[in-house]
Amino acid sequence: MTFGFSDYLWASSVSVSGSFNDWSYSSIPLLKRNGVWQTTIELAPGEYSYQFIVNGYPILDPRNEEIIKENGQIMSLLKVEK
């Protein structure tokens, strides 16, 4: 699965945090390449909630309209098919 977006190009760090990495803010960094923050990770089929972490602050995925509410917080929702 490739995560990427072209917003927040001014940021000094971007990572992805979610149910697939125990909500670690730093274990999956995105790299800025040609004006796009991106990274690719392996995910098993299933549903995952996640957020991007921009300079230490969580944000929803600006390219994903699917969301889920968990523990009073709104998260982006990712569905990985078989």
Secondary structure, DSSP 8 states (H G I E B T S, - for coil): -EEEESS-TT-S-EEEEETTTTT-SSSSEEEEETTEEEEE----SEEEEEEEEETTEEE--TT---EEEETTEEEEEEEE--
